[in-house]
Amino acid sequence: MDKNEFIRKMQEKLNKINLNISERQMDEFYLYMKLLIEWNEKINLTAIIEPNEIILKHFVDCATILPLVGENRKVLDMGTGAGFPGIPLKILKKEIDMTLVDSLNKRIQYLDEVINELKLEDIHTIHSRAEDLAKNKIYREKFDIVVSRAVANLSTLLEYTLPFVRVGGQCICMKGPNVEEEITNAEKALNILGGTIKNTISLTLPDSDNQRTIIVIEKNKSTPNQYPRKAGKPSKEPIS
């Protein structure tokens, strides 16, 4: 897809979620797409590699949570993978101080190149598992918002994310449709880890039947020091 077509299609979709972006931001998204496709031939980043699909299912999808970030500055993207939703959020809102965390070093190398090529500032990458990083006082309960997209079931995900959120901050979980059972199963985890569901937003991506659910969780008390449990345990034995 050439640049002009990309700009036309990207803006067309963004208009439908009431978002206008600058020429510079459009350039950054286009370069990001090219790097994603190029690196995906070397390492497994995403199954979505067709430009129209990248625009809708990666870029526009991530942009849907921009209003929820508000004026919060310190944001962590847990299990960022190919950089979603952290890098699109950073492109759209330059004042964010963004931290990207992933457990696979090859993905971190890719993210570092994206950050360098796009000349993004105040964005940091960390190669670590959530369970290990959360024990570090530099990061524990230091973020206004923690975001995650398609990482784990909600109970497990909360154990990965809530330890990083400051009391009064929020966790924004990007999920697919039909999350009612996940929410029910996560009630105990919410109570133990210090979170309360503030809002659940259902939406459909523009000009598609792709349904999404955004779960907004407020941190109302500190997470007990024993959480998260040792690496691997939250996924194998979710709090229930």
MOLIN-V139900 format. One line per field, one symbol per residue. burial: b if it has 16 or more other ideal C-beta (glycine too) atoms within 10 Angstrom, else e. Layout:
# MOLIN-V139900
burial = ???
This chain:
# MOLIN-V139900
burial = beeeebbeebeebbeeeeeebeeebbebbbebbebbbebbeeeebbebeebeebbbbbbbbbbbbeebbeebebbbbbbbbbbbbbbbbbbbbeebbbbbbbbeeebbebbeebbeebebeebebebbbbbebbeeeebbbebbbbbbbebbbbbbbbbbbbbbbbeebbbbbbbeeebeebbeebeebbebbbbebeeeeeeebeeeebebbbbbbbbeeebeeebbeeeeebbeebbe
